[in-house]
């Protein structure tokens, strides 16, 4: 008799509202466009400081994306888990913050 395997619970997922999903995807699309623009600058032998300025803008956009995603995570997942008694989510959040601050 084969043992029935439980679904893997090692990966969590999150259902996002339509508004949150659209906002995140729009931000990522803009960042993707910035990265393609930077690649184009390199391919066209653009002046280094001009490329560096565009890279800084892309980094700022990624940081902004992280801030929005983190705020949404705290307002939904973290609060919901704490209310349901899953306080280990706080430890998970702290580990995530430590990685973000490297």
DRENGU-775601 format. One line per field, with one value per residue: residue number from 0; residue in three letters; x, y, z of N, C-alpha, C in turn. Coordinates in Angstrom, 3 decimals. Layout:
# residues N
num	NUM | ...
residuo	ala | ...
nx	X | ...
ny	Y | ...
nz	Z | ...
cax	X | ...
cay	Y | ...
caz	Z | ...
cx	X | ...
cy	Y | ...
cz	Z | ...
# end
This chain:
# residues 102
num	0 | 1 | 2 | 3 | 4 | 5 | 6 | 7 | 8 | 9 | 10 | 11 | 12 | 13 | 14 | 15 | 16 | 17 | 18 | 19 | 20 | 21 | 22 | 23 | 24 | 25 | 26 | 27 | 28 | 29 | 30 | 31 | 32 | 33 | 34 | 35 | 36 | 37 | 38 | 39 | 40 | 41 | 42 | 43 | 44 | 45 | 46 | 47 | 48 | 49 | 50 | 51 | 52 | 53 | 54 | 55 | 56 | 57 | 58 | 59 | 60 | 61 | 62 | 63 | 64 | 65 | 66 | 67 | 68 | 69 | 70 | 71 | 72 | 73 | 74 | 75 | 76 | 77 | 78 | 79 | 80 | 81 | 82 | 83 | 84 | 85 | 86 | 87 | 88 | 89 | 90 | 91 | 92 | 93 | 94 | 95 | 96 | 97 | 98 | 99 | 100 | 101
residuo	unk | unk | unk | unk | unk | unk | unk | unk | unk | unk | unk | unk | unk | unk | unk | unk | unk | unk | unk | unk | unk | unk | unk | unk | unk | unk | unk | unk | unk | unk | unk | unk | unk | unk | unk | unk | unk | unk | unk | unk | unk | unk | unk | unk | unk | unk | unk | unk | unk | unk | unk | unk | unk | unk | unk | unk | unk | unk | unk | unk | unk | unk | unk | unk | unk | unk | unk | unk | unk | unk | unk | unk | unk | unk | unk | unk | unk | unk | unk | unk | unk | unk | unk | unk | unk | unk | unk | unk | unk | unk | unk | unk | unk | unk | unk | unk | unk | unk | unk | unk | unk | unk
nx	0.846 | 0.629 | 1.918 | 0.046 | 0.851 | 1.155 | 0.241 | 2.867 | 3.803 | 5.706 | 5.913 | 4.486 | 1.588 | -0.174 | -3.236 | -3.954 | -5.610 | -7.405 | -6.671 | -4.239 | -2.660 | -2.627 | -1.323 | 1.237 | 2.142 | 2.156 | 4.176 | 6.358 | 6.447 | 7.227 | 9.768 | 10.990 | 11.027 | 12.783 | 15.144 | 15.517 | 15.973 | 18.408 | 20.033 | 19.942 | 21.275 | 23.864 | 24.422 | 24.523 | 26.767 | 26.646 | 27.494 | 29.223 | 28.440 | 25.828 | 24.539 | 24.866 | 23.239 | 20.735 | 20.680 | 20.638 | 18.102 | 16.531 | 17.165 | 16.030 | 13.356 | 12.948 | 13.379 | 11.209 | 9.143 | 9.628 | 9.019 | 6.258 | 5.280 | 6.140 | 4.718 | 2.087 | 2.238 | 2.639 | 0.269 | -1.628 | -0.950 | 0.801 | -0.601 | -3.007 | -2.022 | -0.982 | -3.326 | -4.528 | -2.990 | -0.502 | 2.348 | 4.913 | 5.206 | 6.093 | 8.790 | 9.581 | 9.138 | 11.044 | 13.434 | 13.206 | 13.312 | 15.929 | 17.365 | 16.643 | 17.923 | 20.610
ny	-1.185 | 2.132 | 5.065 | 7.935 | 11.117 | 14.256 | 17.534 | 19.769 | 22.020 | 23.862 | 26.088 | 29.184 | 30.968 | 33.859 | 35.379 | 38.130 | 41.286 | 42.612 | 45.260 | 45.546 | 43.613 | 44.648 | 47.108 | 46.244 | 44.776 | 46.796 | 48.447 | 46.680 | 46.326 | 48.896 | 48.995 | 46.906 | 48.014 | 50.122 | 48.682 | 47.447 | 49.769 | 50.596 | 48.507 | 48.981 | 51.421 | 50.605 | 48.936 | 50.865 | 52.212 | 54.281 | 57.111 | 56.507 | 57.830 | 58.596 | 56.143 | 55.129 | 56.870 | 56.119 | 53.494 | 53.973 | 55.109 | 52.884 | 51.210 | 52.724 | 52.508 | 49.758 | 49.601 | 51.098 | 49.449 | 47.237 | 48.439 | 48.959 | 46.334 | 45.128 | 46.657 | 45.960 | 43.234 | 43.238 | 44.489 | 42.614 | 39.611 | 39.291 | 40.513 | 39.021 | 36.408 | 36.733 | 37.344 | 34.863 | 33.369 | 32.533 | 33.236 | 32.845 | 34.042 | 36.599 | 36.192 | 35.261 | 37.585 | 39.270 | 37.993 | 38.354 | 41.184 | 41.569 | 40.467 | 42.255 | 44.531 | 44.250
nz	0.000 | -0.953 | 0.507 | 1.185 | 0.109 | 1.694 | 0.572 | -0.311 | 2.134 | 2.192 | 0.653 | 0.627 | -0.425 | -1.669 | -2.006 | -3.886 | -3.967 | -6.796 | -7.266 | -5.818 | -7.127 | -9.760 | -9.337 | -8.428 | -10.655 | -12.614 | -11.577 | -11.754 | -14.524 | -15.340 | -14.176 | -15.521 | -18.075 | -17.588 | -17.123 | -19.605 | -21.048 | -19.927 | -20.750 | -23.497 | -23.548 | -22.842 | -24.998 | -26.989 | -26.406 | -24.453 | -22.381 | -19.359 | -16.770 | -17.439 | -17.744 | -15.163 | -13.699 | -14.627 | -13.713 | -10.963 | -10.793 | -11.473 | -9.329 | -7.255 | -7.976 | -7.630 | -4.857 | -3.995 | -4.881 | -3.182 | -0.693 | -0.934 | -1.315 | 1.087 | 2.998 | 2.303 | 2.882 | 5.682 | 6.522 | 5.786 | 5.604 | 7.898 | 10.054 | 9.945 | 10.465 | 13.082 | 14.487 | 14.247 | 15.895 | 15.003 | 15.715 | 14.826 | 12.449 | 12.896 | 13.473 | 10.968 | 9.483 | 10.645 | 9.836 | 7.094 | 6.958 | 7.887 | 5.761 | 3.743 | 4.586 | 4.151
cax	0.000 | 1.414 | 1.617 | -0.476 | 1.668 | 0.461 | 0.784 | 3.996 | 3.419 | 6.931 | 5.784 | 3.252 | 1.098 | -1.051 | -4.214 | -3.922 | -6.773 | -7.158 | -5.965 | -2.858 | -2.006 | -2.418 | -0.298 | 2.542 | 2.519 | 2.499 | 5.496 | 7.347 | 6.554 | 8.043 | 11.147 | 11.476 | 11.315 | 14.017 | 16.268 | 15.724 | 16.579 | 19.811 | 20.710 | 20.074 | 22.336 | 25.143 | 24.599 | 24.811 | 27.979 | 26.326 | 28.469 | 29.064 | 27.607 | 24.418 | 24.037 | 24.813 | 22.052 | 19.567 | 20.734 | 20.175 | 16.648 | 15.956 | 17.295 | 15.020 | 12.054 | 12.895 | 13.203 | 9.821 | 8.348 | 9.788 | 8.287 | 4.820 | 5.025 | 6.319 | 3.586 | 0.924 | 2.457 | 2.403 | -1.154 | -2.507 | -0.443 | 1.347 | -1.690 | -3.917 | -1.371 | -0.923 | -4.696 | -4.826 | -2.086 | 0.739 | 3.322 | 6.178 | 5.236 | 6.916 | 10.175 | 9.772 | 9.227 | 12.350 | 14.453 | 13.043 | 13.835 | 17.393 | 17.860 | 16.431 | 18.797 | 22.026
cay	0.000 | 3.360 | 6.121 | 9.156 | 12.260 | 15.526 | 18.595 | 20.502 | 23.277 | 24.654 | 27.318 | 29.904 | 31.825 | 34.919 | 35.932 | 39.595 | 41.947 | 43.069 | 46.553 | 45.309 | 42.888 | 45.574 | 48.074 | 45.598 | 44.448 | 48.058 | 48.853 | 45.775 | 46.635 | 50.110 | 48.622 | 46.108 | 48.978 | 50.826 | 47.762 | 47.345 | 51.034 | 50.565 | 47.591 | 49.705 | 52.419 | 49.892 | 48.490 | 52.039 | 52.840 | 55.535 | 57.611 | 55.794 | 58.508 | 58.563 | 54.798 | 55.030 | 57.605 | 55.281 | 52.359 | 54.491 | 55.263 | 51.536 | 50.766 | 53.441 | 51.922 | 48.455 | 49.872 | 51.525 | 48.218 | 46.497 | 49.129 | 48.721 | 44.913 | 44.889 | 47.260 | 45.101 | 41.981 | 43.476 | 44.807 | 41.468 | 38.315 | 39.313 | 40.787 | 37.864 | 35.294 | 37.025 | 37.175 | 33.431 | 32.737 | 32.072 | 34.280 | 32.585 | 34.962 | 37.745 | 35.771 | 35.236 | 38.983 | 39.778 | 37.426 | 39.049 | 42.539 | 41.491 | 40.249 | 43.484 | 45.604 | 43.935
caz	0.000 | -1.055 | 1.458 | 0.559 | 0.473 | 1.916 | -0.279 | 0.272 | 2.781 | 2.329 | -0.112 | 0.919 | -1.501 | -1.188 | -2.943 | -3.854 | -4.560 | -8.159 | -7.215 | -5.391 | -8.212 | -10.880 | -8.925 | -8.404 | -12.038 | -13.285 | -11.090 | -12.341 | -15.954 | -15.470 | -13.837 | -16.651 | -19.133 | -17.217 | -17.310 | -21.056 | -21.452 | -19.507 | -21.680 | -24.758 | -23.386 | -22.891 | -26.389 | -27.823 | -25.876 | -23.761 | -21.410 | -18.080 | -15.775 | -17.858 | -17.415 | -13.702 | -13.235 | -14.933 | -12.787 | -9.670 | -10.897 | -11.423 | -7.934 | -6.466 | -8.315 | -6.949 | -3.423 | -3.827 | -5.024 | -1.930 | 0.380 | -1.143 | -1.065 | 2.517 | 3.702 | 2.048 | 3.606 | 7.108 | 6.724 | 5.519 | 6.065 | 9.258 | 10.994 | 9.957 | 11.155 | 14.524 | 15.006 | 14.285 | 16.841 | 14.365 | 16.025 | 14.126 | 11.310 | 13.303 | 13.266 | 9.514 | 9.069 | 11.090 | 8.951 | 5.808 | 7.125 | 7.972 | 4.388 | 2.976 | 5.072 | 3.886
cx	0.887 | 0.951 | 1.121 | 0.330 | 0.807 | 1.049 | 1.892 | 3.511 | 4.633 | 6.862 | 4.432 | 2.859 | 0.183 | -1.982 | -4.191 | -5.196 | -6.406 | -6.358 | -4.495 | -2.071 | -1.661 | -1.311 | 1.093 | 3.035 | 2.899 | 3.883 | 6.594 | 7.528 | 7.411 | 9.518 | 11.761 | 11.840 | 12.591 | 15.241 | 16.559 | 16.381 | 18.056 | 20.608 | 20.949 | 21.170 | 23.713 | 25.434 | 24.963 | 26.009 | 27.716 | 27.416 | 28.164 | 28.194 | 26.121 | 23.781 | 23.874 | 23.587 | 20.793 | 19.513 | 20.239 | 18.664 | 15.954 | 16.035 | 16.248 | 13.632 | 11.895 | 12.697 | 11.768 | 8.879 | 8.409 | 8.998 | 6.790 | 4.472 | 5.133 | 5.151 | 2.333 | 1.034 | 2.150 | 0.919 | -2.077 | -1.965 | -0.021 | 0.234 | -2.640 | -3.306 | -1.298 | -2.299 | -5.079 | -3.847 | -0.783 | 1.808 | 4.676 | 6.312 | 6.071 | 8.387 | 10.510 | 9.946 | 10.584 | 13.487 | 14.405 | 13.616 | 15.352 | 17.997 | 17.723 | 17.425 | 20.275 | 22.642
cy	1.243 | 4.386 | 7.356 | 10.343 | 13.492 | 16.568 | 19.337 | 21.814 | 24.186 | 25.964 | 27.949 | 30.708 | 32.866 | 35.339 | 37.444 | 40.134 | 42.372 | 44.349 | 46.358 | 44.629 | 43.842 | 46.583 | 47.452 | 45.285 | 45.709 | 48.542 | 47.989 | 46.026 | 47.875 | 49.797 | 47.816 | 47.019 | 49.754 | 49.946 | 47.581 | 48.618 | 51.092 | 49.648 | 48.279 | 50.755 | 51.770 | 49.479 | 49.649 | 52.830 | 54.196 | 55.846 | 57.011 | 56.527 | 58.524 | 57.212 | 54.664 | 55.737 | 56.786 | 54.047 | 52.791 | 54.656 | 53.904 | 50.971 | 51.432 | 52.862 | 50.555 | 48.632 | 50.296 | 50.328 | 47.409 | 47.126 | 48.877 | 47.278 | 44.582 | 45.455 | 46.417 | 43.798 | 42.156 | 43.699 | 43.601 | 40.208 | 38.325 | 39.530 | 39.596 | 36.695 | 35.526 | 36.850 | 35.708 | 32.651 | 32.219 | 33.152 | 34.051 | 33.473 | 36.198 | 37.408 | 35.754 | 36.664 | 39.572 | 39.258 | 38.127 | 40.456 | 42.555 | 41.294 | 41.517 | 44.577 | 45.312 | 44.958
cz	0.000 | -0.043 | 0.716 | 1.050 | 0.657 | 0.976 | 0.449 | 0.876 | 2.929 | 1.556 | 0.191 | -0.303 | -0.885 | -2.309 | -2.783 | -4.458 | -5.979 | -8.192 | -6.840 | -6.514 | -9.358 | -10.554 | -8.972 | -9.823 | -12.807 | -12.868 | -11.716 | -13.831 | -16.192 | -15.192 | -14.980 | -17.827 | -18.851 | -17.474 | -18.801 | -21.587 | -21.102 | -20.439 | -23.025 | -24.696 | -23.475 | -24.333 | -27.318 | -27.313 | -25.230 | -22.732 | -20.032 | -17.048 | -16.152 | -17.527 | -15.906 | -13.128 | -13.486 | -14.027 | -11.408 | -9.674 | -10.829 | -10.005 | -7.045 | -6.727 | -7.656 | -5.445 | -3.130 | -3.930 | -3.728 | -0.789 | 0.274 | -0.803 | 0.421 | 3.320 | 3.523 | 2.831 | 5.093 | 7.374 | 6.539 | 6.182 | 7.533 | 10.282 | 11.088 | 10.719 | 12.660 | 15.155 | 15.138 | 15.162 | 16.247 | 14.514 | 15.369 | 12.884 | 11.635 | 13.101 | 11.774 | 8.975 | 9.451 | 10.218 | 7.589 | 5.888 | 7.196 | 6.589 | 3.549 | 3.352 | 4.858 | 2.976
# end
